[in-house]
Amino acid sequence: MSRFFTLALVLYAVQAVPLSKRIELDDQACIDSIPPQADPGTVDAVYRALVDRGANMIVMQATFETCLQESRCNNLPCGDQDSVGAFQQRPSMGWCPEDPQLCQDPYYAAGKFLDGAIPAAAENPGFTPDQIAQTVQKAELGNLYAQRFDWANQLIAEAQARAGGGSTPTSPQTSPSGGDGTTSDQTGGCTSVIAAPGDSCWAIATAQGIDVGTFLSKNPSIDAACSNLQAGVAYCV
């Protein structure tokens, strides 16, 4: 059998598979190629974008829930139809209008996600991280983001540690005023730390060798989502 004839048969076989089926096969191959763990380089790029944009903890959680659900926080070259990158953004749907290749720049892609997430959080103060994620992504199965909550917090703490962020242990003291004008008195008689910009409850607790539940119980003024942690304020550990 000639090489030309063999090639012709292969091409015929490929063309004989319906386009929708070929797309399904390509999608499955992409899914199968996703590493089981998050890529530290991608995670760090996303975290830098969050810090540079001044994102609060709820938005950070929403961003990493999305990144994990879409790609396990890996900068994928493939996806559903023309979806690519850590956030599986589709240029054909208006993402990365400046240059479609920018969707594969994790820092840029995170920034485009934040263009929607930050206003969504500000306009809907009661939203959970997964609700913010769904507002931006408009996924068919938007309830899946919530299952990434714990993993998202873990990645935030790890990225923060790699970036050199963290809290500075201090002697017991009265904290300065928080952003709402109130003064915390929760550090009296306890060892405390001053929250640094970009800090999270999870990062502080991990650095001090306690679990998040213990940290929150010692600091009842902080809500369960840690969305009102204030940089420059002293907290009990």
C-alpha positions in Angstrom: 0.0 0.0 0.0 1.5 3.3 -1.0 2.3 6.0 1.6 -0.1 8.4 -0.2 -2.9 5.9 -0.1 -2.3 5.2 3.6 -2.3 8.9 4.3 -5.5 9.3 2.3 -7.2 6.6 4.4 -6.1 8.3 7.7 -7.4 11.7 6.5 -10.7 10.1 5.4 -11.1 8.4 8.8 -10.5 11.7 10.6 -13.0 13.5 8.3 -15.5 10.7 8.7 -15.7 11.4 12.5 -18.4 14.1 13.0 -17.1 17.5 14.0 -18.9 17.5 17.3 -17.4 14.1 18.2 -13.9 15.3 17.3 -14.4 18.3 19.6 -15.5 16.0 22.4 -12.4 13.8 21.8 -10.2 16.9 21.8 -11.8 18.2 25.0 -11.4 14.8 26.8 -7.7 14.7 25.7 -7.3 18.2 27.2 -9.0 17.1 30.5 -6.8 14.1 30.7 -3.7 16.2 30.3 -4.4 18.4 33.3 -1.9 17.8 36.2 -3.4 16.6 39.5 -1.8 19.5 41.4 -1.7 23.3 40.9 1.3 24.7 39.2 3.2 27.0 41.7 4.3 29.4 39.0 0.7 29.9 37.8 -0.5 30.2 41.4 2.2 32.9 42.2 1.3 34.9 39.1 -2.4 34.9 40.0 -1.5 35.9 43.6 0.6 38.8 42.4 -2.3 40.0 40.3 -4.5 39.9 43.4 -2.1 41.8 45.6 -1.4 44.4 42.9 -5.2 45.0 42.5 -5.7 45.2 46.3 -8.2 42.3 46.3 -9.8 41.4 49.6 -10.0 37.8 51.0 -13.4 37.0 49.5 -12.2 38.0 46.0 -8.9 36.1 46.5 -11.0 33.0 47.4 -13.3 33.5 44.4 -10.3 33.8 42.1 -8.5 30.7 43.3 -11.8 28.7 43.4 -12.2 29.6 39.8 -8.6 28.9 38.8 -8.8 25.5 40.5 -12.2 24.5 39.1 -11.3 25.5 35.6 -7.7 24.1 35.3 -6.5 23.1 38.8 -4.5 26.3 38.5 -2.5 25.2 35.5 -1.8 27.4 32.4 -3.5 25.1 29.9 -2.9 25.5 26.1 -6.3 23.8 25.4 -9.8 23.6 26.7 -13.5 23.6 25.6 -13.6 24.9 22.1 -11.2 27.9 22.2 -10.8 28.1 26.0 -7.2 28.4 27.2 -5.2 29.3 30.2 -5.6 29.0 33.9 -9.1 30.5 33.8 -10.2 28.8 30.6 -11.1 32.1 29.0 -12.5 32.1 25.5 -11.2 34.8 23.1 -14.3 34.2 20.9 -16.5 35.3 23.9 -14.6 38.6 24.4 -11.9 37.6 26.7 -8.4 39.0 26.1 -9.5 41.4 23.3 -6.1 43.0 23.0 -4.4 39.7 22.0 -6.0 36.2 22.4 -2.6 34.8 23.4 -2.8 37.0 26.6 -5.3 34.5 27.9 -2.4 32.2 28.5 -0.6 34.8 30.6 -1.8 33.9 34.2 -1.1 37.4 35.5 -3.1 39.0 32.7 -5.9 36.4 32.8 -6.3 36.9 36.6 -6.5 40.6 36.0 -9.3 40.2 33.5 -11.1 37.9 36.0 -10.7 40.6 38.6 -12.2 43.2 36.3 -15.5 41.5 37.0 -14.9 40.0 40.4 -13.9 43.1 42.3 -17.1 45.1 41.2 -19.2 42.0 41.9 -17.9 41.7 45.4 -18.4 45.5 46.0 -21.9 45.5 44.7 -23.0 42.4 46.5 -21.4 42.4 50.0 -23.2 39.3 51.1 -21.9 37.2 48.2 -19.9 34.1 48.9 -16.7 33.4 46.9 -18.4 30.9 44.7 -21.2 33.4 43.9 -18.6 36.0 42.9 -16.9 33.3 40.7 -20.2 32.4 39.0 -21.1 36.1 38.4 -17.9 36.5 36.4 -17.7 33.1 34.7 -21.4 32.4 34.1 -20.6 28.6 34.1 -23.3 26.1 33.3 -22.4 24.3 36.6 -21.6 27.3 38.7 -22.2 25.5 42.0 -18.9 23.6 41.5 -16.7 26.5 42.6 -17.7 26.1 46.2 -16.1 22.7 46.5 -12.7 24.3 45.9 -12.9 26.6 48.9 -10.4 24.7 51.2 -7.9 24.2 48.4 -8.2 27.8 47.5 -7.3 28.9 51.0 -4.3 26.5 51.0 -3.0 28.0 47.7 -3.4 31.5 49.1 -1.4 30.7 52.1 1.3 28.9 50.1 1.6 31.8 47.6 1.7 34.3 50.4 4.6 32.4 52.1 6.5 32.2 48.8 6.1 35.9 48.3 7.5 36.6 51.7 4.3 37.9 53.1 3.1 37.1 56.6 2.4 38.5 60.0 5.0 40.0 62.4 4.8 38.6 66.0 4.5 41.4 68.6 4.1 41.8 72.3 0.5 42.1 73.7 -0.8 45.5 72.8 -3.9 47.5 71.9 -4.3 47.5 68.1 -4.7 50.7 66.0 -8.0 51.6 64.6 -9.5 49.3 62.0 -10.8 50.4 58.6 -14.3 50.9 60.1 -13.1 53.4 62.7 -13.4 51.0 65.7 -10.5 50.0 68.0 -9.9 46.3 68.7 -9.4 45.3 72.3 -9.1 41.6 71.6 -5.3 41.5 72.2 -5.4 42.3 75.9 -3.5 39.6 77.8 -2.7 37.5 74.7 0.2 37.1 72.3 -0.6 39.0 69.2 0.5 39.6 65.6 0.0 42.6 63.4 -1.7 41.6 60.1 0.4 42.7 57.1 -1.1 43.9 53.8 -2.3 40.8 51.8 -2.5 38.7 54.9 -5.2 36.1 55.4 -6.5 34.3 58.4 -5.2 31.0 57.0 -1.7 32.5 56.5 -1.5 33.9 60.0 -2.8 30.8 61.6 -0.4 28.6 59.7 2.5 30.8 60.5 1.6 30.7 64.2 1.1 26.9 64.3 -2.6 27.0 65.0 -5.7 26.1 63.0 -8.0 28.7 61.5 -10.9 27.8 63.8 -8.7 28.5 66.8 -7.6 31.8 65.3 -11.2 32.9 64.6 -12.3 31.9 68.1 -9.6 34.1 69.6 -10.7 37.0 67.3 -14.5 37.1 67.3 -14.6 40.4 65.5 -13.4 38.6 62.3 -16.2 37.1 60.2 -16.2 33.4 59.2 -15.0 34.2 55.7 -12.1 36.4 57.0 -13.3 39.1 54.7 -12.8 41.9 57.3 -9.2 41.2 58.4 -7.5 44.5 58.6 -3.8 45.2 57.7 -2.1 47.0 60.6 -4.4 45.6 63.3 -3.1 43.3 66.0 -4.9 39.9 66.5 -4.6 37.3 69.2 -2.9 34.0 68.3 
